[in-house]
Amino acid sequence: MPGFELFGAEERKHVNDVLETGIMMRYGFDGPRKGIWKAKELEQAMCTKLGCQYTQLVSSGTAALTTAMSALGIGYGDEVIMPAFTFVASFEAVLSVGAVPVLADVDDTLTLNPEAVRKVITPKTKCVMPVHMCGSMSDMEALLQICKEHNLLLLEDACQSFGATYKGKYLGTIGDAGTFSFDYVKTITCAEGGAVVTNREDVYINSDGYSDHGHDHKGVDRGADLHPFIGYNYRISELHAAVGLAQIGRLEEFLSKQRTNHAQLKAILSQVPEVSFRRVPDPAGDSCTFLCWFLPTAEITKAVVAELKAQNILPGNFYWFDNNWHYIRKWDHLKEVKTLNALHPDLKAAIQQQANKDFSVSDAIMSRCICTLISLLWTEQQVKEKGEKIVSAIKKVLAHQSISA
Ligand SMILES: Cc1ncc(COP(=O)(O)O)c(C=O)c1O
């Protein structure tokens, strides 16, 4: 997901615009900033690009999730349904607003399985939060239908999928709100940053205030702003927004390189009949940050991972099943509710229940899956060499398996 791979003159120009005025805060200082409003400009550019009404930039994707949940009124007593395969930030954000993360199985899209969502809906469910993992998307039609039937909010964690679309609509703009991360390893980067996007005016106004101590931002004098509710500081700086402004201008270039390299690598891996690929609900909308592929069994997959490691080509190939950040299996700190501060006993008990849940359906999918990160810098020759090395590692393992069978 590497916008940072192509980083240069445009980024420097926008950062220098800010350094020349010395105004690094996104609000206020109207005179000395001499018309330089990088955060506002990036928000406008995002609305134009994504075709949504409102964008609120914040300091990270995690902050965007917390802000969106607060803006949607999610809090104590509420349950948020989220997938067992995501990034720890998704459940951190649910906890940060005092709600309960309810984990549900993923399917072969590597995102929320709509049928699994139906099974965990309770009278306390307030929101369904699909996470569009690894550049591709959830089955949004099915999830929208469920939310409609049960009158639930739909919050899209699109942190990993900026620029991807589903049936012509940008991910993040389909539900009540969506979030993006612009941290250092995302499709485009601000170094650190994030955004809430929405078509709901109330959600935007809440996000705008919540991410800046509850300020109503109605005048030009910050000291005279009113505070209709309590907020926090999740502001983005002008320097970070400046980087993002340069990067969004290059989004199509990034996506096009990703799609080309992804297609070439997929064609090479397709030569192995035992390899199958992640289901993408709308293939035309895949941002192609990763190529995710399956092998027939967990045993074969583990052997292929070991072979890739032995051949020194594992970096860039992710076996999420064994990863500490992305999959429920290794989230012991969540299961054991290891917080620094005391939690409400109801919340603690509800989280502990997650520890005993059966995720064997997700295990059966994740244990057979390897995702290969797509680089913007690869040449055609490099993709060929990389693909051929992976294919030879797979074939070696398969040959060994058939001999020992
Ligand atoms: C799915 C998902 N959600 C949220 C986040 C959090 O974004 P950030 O690192 O900007 O806080 C990430 C970051 O990797 C992510 O992958």
The ligand as an ORCA input file, in Angstrom:
! r2SCAN-3c Opt
* xyz 0 1
  C      -8.083     -1.676      8.646
  C      -7.408     -0.563      9.392
  N      -8.131      0.235     10.180
  C      -7.560      1.262     10.850
  C      -6.200      1.517     10.768
  C      -5.591      2.602     11.571
  O      -4.954      3.589     10.814
  P      -3.765      4.451     11.460
  O      -2.512      3.651     11.412
  O      -3.688      5.648     10.551
  O      -4.186      4.823     12.829
  C      -5.400      0.698      9.966
  C      -3.947      0.912      9.871
  O      -3.189      0.073      9.434
  C      -6.019     -0.380      9.266
  O      -5.302     -1.204      8.504
*
